[in-house]
Amino acid sequence: MIKIIQLLAMEITPLSPQEILQLRAETKGTTERIHFNNAGSSLPPDVVVETVISYLQEEATHGGYETEDKYAKEMEHTYDLIAKLINANRDEVAVMENASMAWGLAFNGIVFNAGDEIITSEMEYLSNLMGFINVQKTRGVKLMVIPTDEQGNFSMQALENAISPRTKLIAITHIASTAGTIIPVVEIGKIARKHQILYLVDACQSVGQLPVDVKEIGCDMLAVTGRKYLRAPRGTGFLYVRKEVQDKLKLILMDGFTAEWVTEDDYEIRNDCRRFELTEKNRAVFLGLSKAVEYILNIGVQRTWPRIQQLATSMRGQLEGIEGVTVHDKGDQQCGIITFSVRGMDSATVKSKMAENRINVSIGKAKSTLIYMNRYQLSSVVRASVHYYNTEEEIDAMCRVLINIMMTLACIA
Ligand SMILES: Cc1ncc(COP(=O)(O)O)c(C=O)c1O
């Protein structure tokens, strides 16, 4: 209710049925199958695919460096587009090949000492948890995990209680990969600022799905992937590091792009976030990322987010109505990721039977968010993730197919 009132106050025009048809017409993949694996990798708009292919073709015929020169302005503009999307400044953005690289460069850039403490949530992503364990083992850092409460909400009180003079970092995954819950990153940011603690956000599943504003969140670092809700090509992502924090992070990798020689025995590090990039990159997908960001900016994520919520609510409602299906998503704030189990059928079977019917869903494995999945004794869940280009008809079709599968396999009494 509060959300609807907020939207009215901001006068957000919902996507019209004609626009949705148009957006689907601009996405070839929507004609091929029903794609509910947007949390894995969403269908890119045609313009993104065409950009990548034609760039590669130009490289092949004109030369890699020559093509780079030709598209220098478009490449440069990518930083403006990303900055606009997350409300950052262009010198606070580095383009990366994935979110793990972005997160890892930020996290491993922090100088941890024995006894330092990291606070995270039980929804934290696999590779981030490995990063914490690594510094636990190698530098004697202590990890504190904030559990969610009975309703599945992140406990702000538990966070306040966990903070000590040794807290060096609060690291939070905004949306977990195996649950529909949204972690309140803005409220957490207020606490991080109050105590002047470094704040690192994994926004891999949220950027492109819902409005993400780094100034509102108050984070120091934010890691994003391209292929999920941003609809960019695989092998893309970006890192945001607040200007004031850039000099506090040590560089893990360096080349002639990250720093300039000043004398034979000294160099000067770039004065922007691109110090975390290297010279060589896949420029075709870089431009594909650029197009994808431009695409969502043109539509407006404030307009696509209510549609994702509406589709997700509808899918959860329908699934909950099917005898033998359990929806696992918890918490007051939920997103476009819907996780569920089917009685008597493992997730892999549901996925493969859906695929036989040209419906893409995925499996949320325990290892992806180990602490959360262990707490709720889930070894795996079926993950159906909706994007704004999905439709109610596709949800109906998926649920019909699911019921048929269950009946065929005699899961319904
Ligand atoms: C929440 C979350 N963080 C990080 C990642 C890692 O992203 P990437 O594969 O781009 O490194 C994923 C990928 O599934 C994710 O879901």
The ligand as a Gaussian input file, in Angstrom:
#p B3LYP/6-31G(d) Opt

LIG

0 1
 C       23.845000     -12.123000      -5.561000
 C       24.951000     -12.449000      -6.513000
 N       26.157000     -11.916000      -6.317000
 C       27.181000     -12.177000      -7.142000
 C       27.035000     -13.005000      -8.216000
 C       28.222000     -13.270000      -9.101000
 O       28.085000     -12.559000     -10.291000
 P       29.095000     -12.858000     -11.498000
 O       28.784000     -14.226000     -11.982000
 O       28.796000     -11.797000     -12.510000
 O       30.457000     -12.771000     -10.973000
 C       25.795000     -13.600000      -8.466000
 C       25.609000     -14.504000      -9.620000
 O       24.714000     -15.290000      -9.687000
 C       24.720000     -13.294000      -7.601000
 O       23.496000     -13.816000      -7.782000

